Structure formats: C-alpha cells, structure tokens
Amino acid sequence: ILLRVVLPQALRIAIPPTAGFLVQIVKGTSVAAIIGFVELTRAGQLMVNVTFQPMIVYPVVAALYFSVCWPLSLLAARLERRLGTALR
C-alpha cells in the first residue's frame, strides 16, 4: 500500500517545493561544489583586489550565479506545473 498508493501521492506534493528549496539553497550558499574550495563571490573579490576592475569582475560573477540558478528555477517551475496539474 505504501509503495503504490501513499508514496506516489506524497511525491506529487513534495517534489515541487523541494526543487524550489534547492534553488534557494544554491542562491543562499556558495557554489563551492562547482568552483572548488574558494566561494565564487570571494573569488570575485580577490580578482577585484588584483585587477582593480570591479565593473568587469562582479557582472561575470553575477552571470555565473545566474547560469547556475536559472536552470534550477526552470526545473522547479516545470515540476510545479506538471505535478500541480496532476493534483487537480
């Protein structure tokens, strides 16, 4: 009963908010898993200290964060639409 009745219903309800929460985690924390040990924002700050060009470095850092968060946001929205209509 758990595998065929309860679990599919629970997954339809739980997956969209979980995907949204994943997006929030990525936005709120460093992207250390992708970049390495140095956080992306900290790496940008170090580059600004070396190059003295914050108007170039910080938009690149923002674009990198956007390139990570945007596909996750699209996935979360797609899951919410797909599974949200299944609930109705």
Residue pairs with C-beta under 8 A, 6 or more apart in sequence:
12 83
12 86
12 87
13 83
13 87
15 79
15 83
16 76
16 79
16 80
16 83
16 84
19 72
19 75
19 76
19 79
19 80
20 76
20 80
22 72
22 76
23 69
23 72
23 73
23 76
26 68
26 69
26 72
27 65
27 69
30 39
30 40
30 41
30 42
31 39
31 40
31 64
31 65
31 68
32 38
32 39
34 40
34 68
35 43
38 46
40 61
40 64
40 65
41 61
43 61
44 57
44 58
44 60
44 61
47 57
48 54
48 57
48 58
51 57
